[in-house]
Amino acid sequence: TINMTCYTIWLLAKHPKVTAHFRKEISKILGDDLSRQISYEDLEKFTYLDAILKESVRIYTVVLLSPRVSTQASIVGGNHLEANTTFFVGHEIIHKLPEFWENPDEFIPERFLNNEIAKNAFIPFGGGTRICPGKNMSNVLMKTLLILLLRKYDVELVDKVSEKPNFKYSLFSQCIDMKIVVRPRY
């Protein structure tokens, strides 16, 4: 969750028009009273924020691979797999395939607003019976943090020229050394 949140903050700082649109959504749903508490019902209304989070994790996929076992003999990517063969699904690769994503390297949250994403083209939390059990909790935490942060503060990158955040790969993609400046808006 923290890596995805860092990537999202980086992308929002890099894309001020997206941030401005998100702030309009915050004002529309929560109003101008900064002391107003955020309810779970409020979080469900944040459709543009949902799109921002989905696009963030599509571009900077945190869980890079997930294991699967073939239930029957199959041909996948030109390779023959026997039944009961363990293989890995490359989430990051799928999230950047041009046949699924127009301009796959561009941050375009609006692509998630029409719900026309091809089946299995977006699998940041895995899928099926083995989908990440923390998916919903992660989304609630990230939404709450981003709303609270951007409702009251401006976030700017210290390094404004980098094309991507500093990260390293392990079993997961880890956001490291992301320097930002946070300033009160009011």
Secondary structure as the mmCIF struct_conf table of DSSP 4:
data_model
#
loop_
_struct_conf.conf_type_id
_struct_conf.id
_struct_conf.beg_label_comp_id
_struct_conf.beg_label_asym_id
_struct_conf.beg_label_seq_id
_struct_conf.end_label_comp_id
_struct_conf.end_label_asym_id
_struct_conf.end_label_seq_id
HELX_RH_AL_P HELX_RH_AL_P1 ILE A 2 LYS A 14
HELX_RH_AL_P HELX_RH_AL_P2 PRO A 16 LEU A 30
BEND BEND1 ASP A 32 ASP A 32
TURN_TY1_P TURN_TY1_P1 LEU A 34 SER A 35
HELX_LH_PP_P HELX_LH_PP_P1 ARG A 36 SER A 39
HELX_RH_AL_P HELX_RH_AL_P3 TYR A 40 GLU A 44
TURN_TY1_P TURN_TY1_P2 LYS A 45 LYS A 45
HELX_RH_AL_P HELX_RH_AL_P4 THR A 47 ILE A 59
BEND BEND2 TYR A 60 TYR A 60
BEND BEND3 VAL A 62 VAL A 62
STRN STRN1 VAL A 63 VAL A 63
STRN STRN2 LEU A 65 VAL A 69
BEND BEND4 THR A 71 GLN A 72
STRN STRN3 SER A 74 VAL A 76
TURN_TY1_P TURN_TY1_P3 GLY A 77 GLY A 78
STRN STRN4 ASN A 79 LEU A 81
TURN_TY1_P TURN_TY1_P4 ALA A 83 ASN A 84
STRN STRN5 THR A 86 GLY A 90
HELX_RH_AL_P HELX_RH_AL_P5 HIS A 91 ILE A 94
TURN_TY1_P TURN_TY1_P5 HIS A 95 LYS A 96
TURN_TY1_P TURN_TY1_P6 PRO A 98 PHE A 100
BEND BEND5 GLU A 102 ASN A 103
TURN_TY1_P TURN_TY1_P7 PRO A 104 ASP A 105
BEND BEND6 GLU A 106 GLU A 106
HELX_RH_3T_P HELX_RH_3T_P1 PRO A 109 PHE A 112
TURN_TY1_P TURN_TY1_P8 LEU A 113 LEU A 113
BEND BEND7 ASN A 114 ASN A 114
HELX_LH_PP_P HELX_LH_PP_P2 ILE A 117 ALA A 118
TURN_TY1_P TURN_TY1_P9 LYS A 119 ASN A 120
BEND BEND8 ALA A 121 ALA A 121
TURN_TY1_P TURN_TY1_P10 PRO A 124 PHE A 125
HELX_RH_3T_P HELX_RH_3T_P2 GLY A 128 ARG A 130
BEND BEND9 ILE A 131 ILE A 131
TURN_TY1_P TURN_TY1_P11 PRO A 133 GLY A 134
HELX_RH_AL_P HELX_RH_AL_P6 LYS A 135 LYS A 152
STRN STRN6 TYR A 153 LEU A 157
BEND BEND10 VAL A 158 VAL A 158
BEND BEND11 VAL A 161 VAL A 161
BEND BEND12 GLU A 163 LYS A 164
STRN STRN7 PHE A 167 TYR A 169
BEND BEND13 SER A 170 LEU A 171
STRN STRN8 PHE A 172 PHE A 172
STRN STRN9 SER A 173 CYS A 175
STRN STRN10 ILE A 180 PRO A 184
#
